[in-house]
């Protein structure tokens, strides 16, 4: 199987709630830009439970058993499957597709993303223009960056091959069962094969093969510090 094949990252597209959008895609990253046709929602269908002060605008579909907790914000068009949990203060922006049995943590910002069934995102994360595979996990405080500093088209590099995403906004692809620890920082254009785990605090980019373990290597120096008496310090500067 070639490293850019869709099934290198997602064993079964049927593990999403919209498998047909993969049918005519040669590369998995094409889905991020081309999935707009799935959002032909004529009328909102809300079959879940919406908490007090949650704000929902635009056209949305929310499946049975899904709970949107207080103060969450959903801006349609958005599709959310069955038995999901959207925690307080989550912000789900337009063109997101969230599969069945997913969890969107407190304070998460989700933008133009596709989540396969059983994907989970921890507290205070940003996931932009990305795909999370079946049962993928994103630890708290993780950022899947979606735009280069120079605002140029995001490219995917796999070995000696370079593929254009044809868009200046593309985040990451996490294959099935990928796990990112807390505080991971992923650069735009990061793609990770199935069953790979990344230690918390790592800064990652580019292509990471399936069945890998990405470790953080750092040095820590502990030195003696002079203790300061802060009683007479003007605290105005700390406010």
C-alpha positions in Angstrom: 0.0 0.0 0.0 1.3 3.4 -1.0 1.9 5.9 1.8 -0.5 8.4 0.3 -3.4 6.0 0.0 -6.5 6.8 2.0 -6.5 3.3 3.5 -3.0 3.8 4.9 -4.7 6.2 7.3 -8.3 4.9 7.6 -8.9 1.2 7.5 -12.6 1.6 6.7 -14.2 4.8 5.5 -17.4 3.3 6.8 -16.2 4.2 10.2 -17.3 7.8 9.5 -20.8 9.1 9.1 -20.1 10.2 5.5 -18.1 7.5 3.8 -19.2 8.5 0.3 -17.2 11.7 0.3 -14.0 9.6 0.1 -15.2 7.8 -3.1 -13.6 10.1 -5.7 -10.6 11.2 -3.7 -7.1 10.1 -4.7 -5.5 11.5 -1.6 -6.9 11.7 2.0 -6.1 15.4 2.3 -8.4 16.3 -0.6 -11.3 15.6 1.7 -10.6 18.6 3.8 -11.1 21.0 0.9 -13.7 19.1 -1.1 -16.2 17.9 1.5 -18.4 20.9 1.1 -21.0 19.1 -1.0 -22.1 17.0 2.0 -23.5 20.1 3.7 -26.6 20.5 1.7 -28.8 20.8 4.8 -32.2 22.1 3.9 -33.5 22.2 7.5 -31.9 21.7 10.9 -32.5 18.4 12.6 -31.7 18.4 16.3 -32.4 15.0 18.0 -30.0 15.4 20.9 -30.1 17.4 24.1 -29.0 21.1 24.0 -27.9 22.6 27.3 -28.9 26.0 28.6 -27.2 29.0 27.0 -25.7 26.8 24.2 -25.8 28.8 21.0 -26.6 27.1 17.7 -26.8 29.1 14.4 -27.1 28.0 10.8 -28.2 24.6 9.6 -27.1 21.7 11.7 -27.8 18.0 12.1 -27.4 16.6 15.6 -27.9 12.8 16.2 -29.9 11.0 18.8 -28.3 10.7 22.2 -25.8 13.6 21.6 -25.5 16.1 24.4 -24.4 19.7 23.8 -23.5 21.1 27.2 -24.1 24.7 28.4 -22.3 27.6 26.7 -21.1 25.6 23.7 -21.3 27.4 20.3 -22.1 25.6 17.0 -22.1 27.5 13.7 -23.7 25.6 10.9 -23.4 24.0 8.5 -22.3 21.3 10.9 -23.2 17.6 11.2 -22.8 15.7 14.5 -23.6 12.0 14.8 -25.2 10.0 17.6 -24.2 9.7 21.2 -21.6 12.5 21.2 -20.6 14.9 24.0 -19.8 18.5 23.2 -18.4 20.0 26.4 -19.0 23.6 27.7 -17.5 26.5 25.8 -16.5 24.3 22.8 -16.7 26.3 19.6 -17.6 24.2 16.5 -17.2 26.4 13.4 -18.8 25.8 10.0 -18.2 22.7 7.8 -17.4 20.3 10.6 -18.5 16.7 10.4 -18.3 14.8 13.8 -19.0 11.1 13.8 -20.8 8.9 16.3 -19.6 8.5 19.9 -17.2 11.4 19.7 -16.1 13.8 22.5 -15.3 17.5 22.0 -13.7 18.7 25.1 -14.2 21.9 27.1 -12.9 25.0 25.3 -12.1 23.2 22.0 -12.1 25.2 18.8 -13.0 22.9 15.9 -12.8 24.4 12.3 -13.6 22.7 9.0 -12.7 19.3 10.5 -13.8 15.7 9.9 -13.9 13.3 12.8 -14.4 9.6 12.3 -16.5 7.7 14.9 -15.2 7.5 18.4 -12.6 10.3 18.0 -12.0 12.3 21.1 -10.4 15.8 21.6 -9.3 16.9 25.1 -9.7 20.2 26.8 -8.6 23.5 25.2 -7.4 22.3 21.9 -7.4 23.8 18.4 -8.2 21.5 15.5 -8.3 23.3 12.2 -8.8 21.9 8.6 -7.9 18.4 9.8 -9.1 14.8 9.8 -9.1 12.5 12.8 -9.4 8.8 12.1 -11.4 6.2 13.9 -10.9 6.3 17.7 -8.1 8.9 17.4 -7.3 10.8 20.6 -6.0 14.3 21.0 -4.7 15.3 24.4 -5.5 18.5 26.2 -3.8 21.7 25.1 -2.8 20.3 21.7 -2.7 22.5 18.6 -3.1 21.2 15.0 -2.0 24.4 13.3 -3.6 25.0 9.9 -1.7 27.9 8.3 1.9 28.6 7.4 3.6 31.8 8.6 4.1 32.8 5.0 0.4 32.0 4.1 1.5 29.9 1.1 -0.1 26.7 -0.1 0.4 23.9 2.4 2.4 20.9 1.0 2.6 17.3 2.1 6.0 15.7 1.9 6.3 11.9 2.0 9.8 10.6 1.4 11.0 12.3 -1.8 7.5 13.1 -3.0 5.8 16.5 -2.4 2.1 16.9 -2.9 0.2 20.2 -2.9 -3.0 20.4 -0.9 -4.1 23.3 -3.2 -5.1 25.3 -0.2 -3.4 27.7 2.2 -5.4 26.2 5.2 -4.6 22.6 6.0 -3.9 21.2 9.4 -3.2 17.5 10.0 -4.4 14.0 9.3 -4.4 11.5 12.2 -5.0 7.9 11.2 -7.1 5.4 13.0 -6.2 5.0 16.7 -3.5 7.7 16.6 -2.9 9.3 20.0 -1.4 12.7 20.7 -0.4 13.5 24.2 -1.1 16.7 26.0 0.4 19.9 24.6 1.5 18.5 21.2 2.1 21.2 18.6 1.6 20.0 15.0 2.7 22.1 12.0 0.4 22.5 9.0 0.7 19.5 6.7 1.4 16.9 9.4 0.1 13.5 8.5 0.3 10.4 10.8 -0.3 6.8 9.9 -2.5 4.5 11.9 -1.7 3.4 15.5 1.1 5.9 16.0 1.4 7.5 19.4 3.1 10.9 20.1 4.4 11.8 23.6 3.0 14.9 25.2 4.8 18.2 24.6 6.3 17.1 21.2 6.6 19.5 18.3 5.8 17.5 15.1 5.7 18.1 11.4 5.7 16.2 8.0 4.9 12.6 7.5 5.1 10.1 10.5 4.7 6.4 9.6 2.1 4.1 11.0 2.9 2.1 14.2 5.5 4.6 15.4 6.1 6.0 18.8 7.3 9.6 18.8 9.3 10.5 21.9 10.3 13.9 23.3 14.0 14.3 24.0 14.9 17.3 26.1 17.4 18.3 28.7 16.5 19.8 32.1 18.8 21.8 34.2 18.1 22.7 37.8 20.3 25.4 39.4 20.2 27.3 42.7 18.1 30.4 42.7 18.5 33.4 45.0 15.4 33.9 47.1 13.8 37.3 46.8 11.9 39.2 49.5 8.9 40.6 47.6 7.2 42.4 50.5 8.5 45.8 49.4 8.0 45.2 45.6 5.6 47.5 43.9 2.9 45.1 42.7 1.4 47.6 40.2 3.5 46.1 37.5 2.1 42.6 38.0 -1.5 43.6 37.3 
